[in-house]
Amino acid sequence: MGALGFIVENWYHKTDGKVSSLRICEEMNKKITLNRIVLAVCIGVLLLAAGLLTGCSSPPTTETPPAYLLHWGDYGTGDGQFDAPRGIAVDAGGNVYVADYGNHRIQKFDSTGGFITQWGTLGMWPVGIAVDDTGNVYVSDGLNNRIQKFGANGVFIAQWGSQGTGPGQFDQPYSVDVDAASNVYVADMHNNRIQKFDANGGFITQWGGQGTGNGQFEWPWGVAVDAAGNVYVTDTRSNRSNKVSQRSQEVCGHGGFSSWLAR
């Protein structure tokens, strides 16, 4: 029996055989409306599921490109001039520190490029630079295979390192960074490893080794630490970036690490 027959029969019995065409139409409209509601709900659920599965439930967000503000410097040896500048860092006050490699010095500027001070000596080869939360400045002195630590205005505090492959030794250290606890991370490029030290140069740990497998490097060049303590490394010859979580030793990113090396 079809839907129409069912409705007619029911109303025929309810009205003692006196079927009202108006009532029949009303009941048919109710049933049709209910079917449409059910169909609409089903279609909505299917569309939502398809969006979740494809990751297209909402359009990607975009950011406005940053606006150019200013630049400073040209070739030379004077204040605010450079010869092959390498690393750059910014302190909590917005002051800018530049590793002026070819001029064997560090230059410090305010956020608008105004010269503040400089320090360094002939024979110093500053490559990487980082600033901790208290304003101490850490410089990787590449060709001298050492890390130097200075106060915010260039007062020498400490140094550590020598050429070699042991803990605390280097073979052309390049990038350097500092975490929230003032631990220092160094990309020990030609030793194909990352070394971690406390703020005074005390060795903590290392990881890496030459190769292209997980946990290995071919000239690690850059190193950076985020607020959560995750460490990011650019591996130059392997053309990849790596990420490792120190808390869980979780491997992430392209060619991440499978473990830390023993101390």
C-alpha positions in Angstrom: 0.0 0.0 0.0 1.4 3.4 -1.0 1.5 6.5 1.2 -1.6 7.9 -0.4 -3.5 4.6 0.1 -2.4 4.5 3.8 -3.6 8.0 4.5 -7.0 7.5 2.7 -7.7 4.3 4.5 -6.9 5.7 7.9 -9.0 8.8 7.4 -11.8 6.6 5.9 -12.1 4.6 9.1 -11.7 7.7 11.3 -14.6 9.5 9.5 -16.9 6.4 9.2 -16.4 6.3 5.6 -16.7 10.1 5.1 -13.3 10.9 3.6 -12.4 14.6 3.5 -10.2 15.5 0.5 -8.9 18.5 2.5 -7.8 16.3 5.3 -6.1 13.9 2.9 -4.2 16.8 1.3 -3.1 18.2 4.7 -1.7 14.8 5.8 0.1 14.3 2.6 1.7 17.8 2.9 2.8 16.9 6.4 4.4 13.7 5.3 6.1 15.3 2.3 7.5 18.2 4.5 8.8 15.6 7.0 10.6 13.7 4.3 12.1 17.0 3.0 13.5 17.8 6.5 15.0 14.4 6.9 16.6 14.6 3.4 18.0 18.1 4.2 19.5 16.9 7.4 21.1 13.9 5.7 22.7 16.1 3.0 24.0 18.5 5.6 25.7 15.6 7.6 27.3 14.3 4.4 28.6 17.7 3.4 30.1 18.2 6.8 31.8 14.8 6.8 33.2 15.5 3.4 34.6 18.8 4.5 36.2 17.3 7.6 37.8 14.5 5.6 39.2 16.7 2.9 40.3 19.4 5.3 38.3 22.0 3.4 35.7 22.9 5.9 36.9 26.5 5.9 39.1 28.5 3.5 42.8 29.1 4.5 43.6 32.3 6.3 46.1 34.7 4.7 48.2 37.5 6.2 49.0 40.8 4.8 52.7 40.9 3.7 54.9 42.9 6.1 55.5 46.5 5.2 59.1 47.6 4.4 60.3 50.1 7.1 64.0 51.0 6.7 67.6 49.8 6.2 71.0 50.9 7.2 74.6 50.2 6.5 77.0 50.1 3.5 80.4 48.7 2.8 83.2 50.1 5.0 84.8 50.1 8.4 83.1 53.1 10.1 80.3 53.0 12.6 77.2 51.5 10.9 79.2 50.2 8.0 79.8 46.5 7.4 82.1 43.9 5.7 80.2 40.7 5.0 77.8 40.8 8.0 76.6 37.4 9.1 74.4 36.8 12.2 71.9 39.2 13.7 70.0 39.2 17.0 67.5 41.5 18.8 67.3 41.9 22.6 64.2 42.4 24.8 64.5 46.2 24.4 64.6 46.1 20.6 68.3 46.7 20.2 69.9 45.1 17.2 73.3 43.2 17.3 75.1 42.4 14.1 78.1 40.0 13.6 80.3 42.2 11.3 82.4 39.3 10.1 84.9 41.0 7.9 85.5 43.8 10.3 86.1 41.4 13.2 83.5 43.1 15.5 80.0 43.2 16.9 78.0 46.3 16.3 74.9 47.4 18.4 72.1 49.6 17.1 68.8 50.8 18.3 65.6 49.6 16.5 65.8 52.4 13.9 69.5 51.7 13.0 71.0 54.3 15.2 74.6 53.3 16.2 75.1 52.6 19.9 78.5 50.8 20.3 80.8 48.2 18.9 83.4 45.8 20.2 85.9 43.2 18.9 89.5 42.7 17.9 91.4 41.8 14.8 91.4 38.0 14.4 87.9 37.6 15.8 85.6 36.0 13.2 82.0 36.5 14.5 79.5 34.4 12.6 76.5 33.6 14.8 75.0 35.8 17.6 72.3 35.5 20.2 71.1 37.5 23.2 69.5 36.0 26.4 66.7 37.5 28.5 69.1 39.4 30.7 71.0 41.0 27.8 74.1 38.8 27.6 75.4 38.4 24.1 76.8 35.1 22.8 79.0 35.0 19.7 80.2 32.0 17.8 83.8 32.9 16.8 83.9 30.5 13.8 87.6 30.3 12.7 88.8 30.4 16.4 86.5 27.5 17.3 85.1 29.2 20.4 82.0 30.8 21.9 82.4 34.2 23.5 80.0 35.8 26.0 79.7 39.5 26.5 77.6 41.9 28.5 75.0 44.1 26.7 77.6 46.8 26.0 80.4 44.5 25.0 82.2 43.8 28.3 83.9 40.4 28.0 82.5 37.8 30.4 83.7 34.4 29.4 84.7 32.1 26.5 84.9 28.4 25.9 85.9 26.0 23.2 88.9 24.9 21.1 89.4 23.0 17.9 88.6 19.3 18.2 85.9 16.7 18.3 85.4 16.2 22.1 82.6 17.7 24.2 83.0 21.5 24.3 85.3 21.5 21.3 84.4 22.8 17.9 85.2 22.6 14.2 83.9 25.9 12.8 80.9 26.6 15.0 78.3 28.6 13.0 74.9 29.5 14.4 74.2 30.0 18.1 70.9 30.4 20.1 69.8 30.7 23.7 66.6 29.3 25.3 64.5 30.7 28.1 66.8 29.2 30.8 69.9 30.8 29.1 71.2 27.4 27.8 73.3 27.9 24.8 72.9 25.8 21.6 75.7 25.8 19.0 75.6 24.4 15.4 79.1 22.7 15.4 79.1 22.6 11.6 82.1 20.5 10.6 81.6 18.1 13.5 78.1 17.6 12.2 76.4 18.0 15.6 74.6 20.3 17.9 76.1 21.0 21.3 74.2 22.4 24.3 75.8 24.3 27.2 74.7 26.2 30.3 75.1 30.0 30.4 78.7 29.7 31.6 79.9 27.2 29.0 79.4 24.0 31.0 78.8 21.1 28.6 75.3 19.6 28.9 74.7 17.3 25.9 75.2 16.8 22.1 73.5 15.1 19.3 74.1 14.4 15.6 76.8 12.6 13.6 77.7 12.7 10.0 75.2 11.2 7.5 71.9 11.6 5.9 69.8 9.4 8.2 67.5 10.4 11.0 69.6 12.1 13.8 72.5 12.8 11.5 73.8 15.9 9.7 75.8 17.1 6.8 77.0 20.5 7.9 74.4 21.9 10.4 74.4 25.6 9.8 71.5 27.2 11.6 70.0 26.5 15.1 67.0 28.1 16.8 65.0 27.3 20.0 61.3 28.2 20.5 59.6 29.1 23.7 58.6 25.5 24.4 62.2 24.3 24.1 61.9 22.7 20.7 65.2 22.9 18.7 65.2 23.6 14.9 68.3 22.9 12.8 69.0 23.6 9.1 71.1 20.9 7.6 72.9 22.5 4.7 74.2 19.7 2.5 71.2 17.5 3.1 68.9 20.4 2.2 66.5 19.8 5.1 65.3 21.3 8.3 64.9 19.3 11.5 62.9 19.7 14.7 63.3 17.8 18.1 61.5 18.1 21.4 63.8 18.0 24.3 61.1 17.0 26.7 59.8 14.0 24.9 62.5 13.4 22.3 59.8 13.4 19.8 60.9 13.4 16.2 59.2 16.0 13.9 59.7 17.7 10.6 61.9 16.7 7.7 64.6 14.2 8.7 64.2 14.7 12.5 66.2 13.0 15.2 65.5 9.6 16.7 67.4 10.1 19.9 69.9 12.2 21.8 73.5 11.2 22.0 74.8 10.2 25.4 76.7 12.8 27.3 
